[in-house]
Amino acid sequence: MHKVVSKRAIQRASGGNSDAMARLEKPDWHATKARLVLAALARIGWRIKRHYVDIKVFFGPDIERHKLWPGDPGNRLQGSDFGVRFATELWYEPTPDTMVASELSLSTIATNMSARFAVGWRVCEDIFEDGFYIGPETQYFGSDGYRHVRFGLHITDLRAENYEWSWAVGVARDSDGMVSPYLRLGLSMRQ
């Protein structure tokens, strides 16, 4: 039986495709394996927007396909998994120059869950159309037998025409004691 020592990428709560690397510990040697994770989500949801509060709630089927190279018959995360995912997002602007954001996602696949919390202050309004928010963020990812925590600095709500950019950089630590930097990039199209 192989024990997963570290995982390098975690699927974001909203789903999509991601590549991941895992270093597997065997009794007498270490090897690096490649893992491809394909995920599909079809979610219905509601959006409530009142003044400076925006709340979104989603749920629906969660489908994942895991493939390891070379194969690892003892690893549970192989093949296809089907489940249900619930997600919620909160955006709140307590003042014109501050924001609070939080996200939560729960899945029945490997009891997968993720959470994010960020606060920010609006800066650079003279340089960019509406400025952007900058501040600290923390993220948590967990599933059966694995935990991953991130602490970093984010830039959110950087607008260019119909696009909105966000990014974060910081340090991550997992339940196997591995510490590494992380980078998160986001792009949304506003209509």
VEXDREN-2710 file (C-alpha; in Angstrom, 1 decimal):
% VEXDREN-2710
k/r/px/py/pz
1/MET/0.0/0.0/0.0
2/HIS/1.3/3.5/-0.8
3/LYS/0.9/6.5/1.4
4/VAL/0.4/9.9/-0.2
5/VAL/3.0/12.2/1.3
6/SER/2.1/15.5/-0.5
7/LYS/-0.4/16.8/-3.0
8/ARG/0.4/19.8/-5.1
9/ALA/-2.9/21.0/-6.5
10/ILE/-6.4/21.0/-5.2
11/GLN/-9.5/21.4/-7.3
12/ARG/-11.0/24.8/-6.7
13/ALA/-14.5/24.8/-5.2
14/SER/-16.1/25.9/-8.4
15/GLY/-14.7/22.9/-10.3
16/GLY/-13.0/22.7/-13.6
17/ASN/-9.9/20.9/-14.8
18/SER/-6.7/20.7/-12.8
19/ASP/-3.4/18.8/-12.9
20/ALA/-1.8/17.5/-9.8
21/MET/1.5/15.9/-8.7
22/ALA/1.8/13.5/-5.8
23/ARG/4.9/12.2/-4.2
24/LEU/4.3/8.7/-2.9
25/GLU/6.2/7.1/-0.1
26/LYS/7.1/3.4/-0.5
27/PRO/8.9/1.4/2.1
28/ASP/12.3/1.7/0.3
29/TRP/12.1/4.6/-2.2
30/HIS/10.3/7.8/-3.2
31/ALA/8.8/8.3/-6.6
32/THR/6.9/11.1/-8.4
33/LYS/3.7/10.3/-10.1
34/ALA/1.5/12.4/-12.3
35/ARG/-2.2/12.7/-11.7
36/LEU/-4.8/14.1/-14.0
37/VAL/-8.1/15.2/-12.3
38/LEU/-11.0/16.0/-14.6
39/ALA/-14.1/17.4/-12.9
40/ALA/-17.5/18.4/-14.1
41/LEU/-20.1/20.4/-12.2
42/ALA/-23.6/21.3/-13.3
43/ARG/-25.0/23.5/-10.6
44/ILE/-28.2/25.5/-10.1
45/GLY/-28.3/28.3/-7.7
46/TRP/-29.6/31.5/-6.4
47/ARG/-28.2/35.0/-6.1
48/ILE/-29.3/37.6/-3.6
49/LYS/-28.0/41.1/-4.0
50/ARG/-29.1/43.8/-1.6
51/HIS/-27.2/47.1/-1.4
52/TYR/-23.6/46.1/-0.6
53/VAL/-24.2/42.4/0.0
54/ASP/-24.0/39.7/-2.6
55/ILE/-24.8/36.1/-1.6
56/LYS/-24.7/33.1/-4.0
57/VAL/-25.9/29.5/-3.2
58/PHE/-25.3/26.6/-5.6
59/PHE/-25.8/22.8/-5.6
60/GLY/-25.7/20.0/-8.1
61/PRO/-24.0/16.8/-9.3
62/ASP/-20.2/16.5/-8.8
63/ILE/-18.3/14.2/-11.2
64/GLU/-14.6/13.5/-11.0
65/ARG/-12.2/11.2/-12.9
66/HIS/-8.7/10.5/-11.5
67/LYS/-5.9/9.0/-13.5
68/LEU/-2.4/8.2/-12.1
69/TRP/0.7/7.6/-14.2
70/PRO/2.0/5.0/-13.6
71/GLY/-1.0/3.2/-12.2
72/ASP/-1.3/2.7/-8.4
73/PRO/-3.9/0.0/-7.6
74/GLY/-3.8/0.8/-3.8
75/ASN/-4.8/4.5/-4.2
76/ARG/-8.5/5.3/-3.5
77/LEU/-8.5/8.3/-5.8
78/GLN/-8.6/6.5/-9.1
79/GLY/-11.3/6.0/-11.6
80/SER/-14.6/7.9/-11.6
81/ASP/-16.5/9.3/-8.6
82/PHE/-20.0/10.7/-8.5
83/GLY/-21.4/12.9/-5.8
84/VAL/-23.3/16.1/-4.9
85/ARG/-21.6/19.5/-4.3
86/PHE/-23.0/22.4/-2.3
87/ALA/-21.3/25.8/-2.6
88/THR/-21.9/29.3/-1.3
89/GLU/-20.2/32.7/-1.8
90/LEU/-20.5/35.9/0.1
91/TRP/-19.3/39.4/-1.0
92/TYR/-19.8/42.3/1.4
93/GLU/-18.6/45.9/1.2
94/PRO/-19.1/47.4/4.7
95/THR/-17.7/50.8/3.5
96/PRO/-17.0/52.1/0.0
97/ASP/-13.3/51.3/0.5
98/THR/-13.4/47.8/2.2
99/MET/-14.6/44.3/1.3
100/VAL/-15.1/41.0/3.0
101/ALA/-15.4/37.8/0.9
102/SER/-16.0/34.2/2.0
103/GLU/-16.6/30.9/0.1
104/LEU/-17.6/27.4/1.3
105/SER/-17.9/24.2/-0.8
106/LEU/-18.8/20.8/0.4
107/SER/-18.9/17.5/-1.7
108/THR/-19.8/14.0/-1.0
109/ILE/-16.8/12.8/-2.9
110/ALA/-14.1/11.8/-0.4
111/THR/-15.9/14.2/2.0
112/ASN/-14.2/17.0/0.1
113/MET/-14.6/20.6/1.4
114/SER/-13.0/24.0/0.9
115/ALA/-13.3/27.4/2.5
116/ARG/-11.8/30.8/1.8
117/PHE/-12.0/34.1/3.8
118/ALA/-10.5/37.4/2.6
119/VAL/-10.7/41.1/3.6
120/GLY/-9.4/44.0/1.6
121/TRP/-9.0/47.7/1.2
122/ARG/-9.5/49.7/-2.0
123/VAL/-6.3/51.2/-3.4
124/CYS/-5.0/52.8/-6.6
125/GLU/-8.3/54.5/-7.6
126/ASP/-6.2/57.2/-9.4
127/ILE/-4.4/54.7/-11.6
128/PHE/-7.2/52.2/-12.4
129/GLU/-10.8/52.9/-13.2
130/ASP/-12.2/51.9/-9.8
131/GLY/-9.0/50.8/-8.1
132/PHE/-8.9/47.3/-6.6
133/TYR/-8.9/45.6/-3.3
134/ILE/-5.7/44.3/-1.6
135/GLY/-5.5/42.4/1.7
136/PRO/-4.9/39.1/3.5
137/GLU/-6.7/35.8/2.7
138/THR/-6.8/32.3/4.1
139/GLN/-7.9/29.1/2.4
140/TYR/-8.6/25.6/3.7
141/PHE/-9.0/22.4/1.6
142/GLY/-9.8/19.0/3.1
143/SER/-10.8/15.5/2.2
144/ASP/-10.5/12.0/3.6
145/GLY/-7.1/11.9/5.2
146/TYR/-5.7/15.2/3.8
147/ARG/-5.7/18.8/4.9
148/HIS/-4.2/21.9/3.2
149/VAL/-4.1/25.5/4.6
150/ARG/-3.0/28.7/2.8
151/PHE/-2.2/32.1/4.1
152/GLY/-1.5/34.9/1.6
153/LEU/-2.1/38.3/0.1
154/HIS/-4.8/38.9/-2.6
155/ILE/-5.6/41.5/-5.2
156/THR/-9.3/41.4/-6.1
157/ASP/-11.7/43.3/-8.4
158/LEU/-9.0/44.6/-10.7
159/ARG/-11.2/45.6/-13.7
160/ALA/-10.2/46.0/-17.4
161/GLU/-13.1/46.6/-19.7
162/ASN/-15.5/43.6/-19.3
163/TYR/-12.9/41.5/-17.4
164/GLU/-12.2/41.3/-13.7
165/TRP/-8.8/39.9/-12.5
166/SER/-7.8/38.5/-9.2
167/TRP/-4.7/36.9/-7.9
168/ALA/-3.1/35.8/-4.6
169/VAL/0.3/34.7/-3.5
170/GLY/1.4/33.2/-0.2
171/VAL/2.5/30.1/1.7
172/ALA/0.7/26.7/1.9
173/ARG/1.1/23.9/4.4
174/ASP/-0.5/20.4/4.2
175/SER/-1.3/17.7/6.8
176/ASP/1.8/15.9/5.7
177/GLY/4.0/18.8/6.9
178/MET/4.9/20.0/3.4
179/VAL/5.3/23.8/3.1
180/SER/5.4/25.5/-0.3
181/PRO/4.5/28.8/-2.0
182/TYR/1.2/29.1/-3.8
183/LEU/-0.1/31.3/-6.6
184/ARG/-3.8/31.7/-7.5
185/LEU/-5.0/33.5/-10.6
186/GLY/-8.6/34.3/-11.5
187/LEU/-10.4/35.9/-14.5
188/SER/-14.1/36.7/-14.8
189/MET/-16.1/38.2/-17.6
190/ARG/-18.6/40.7/-16.4
191/GLN/-21.8/41.4/-18.4
END
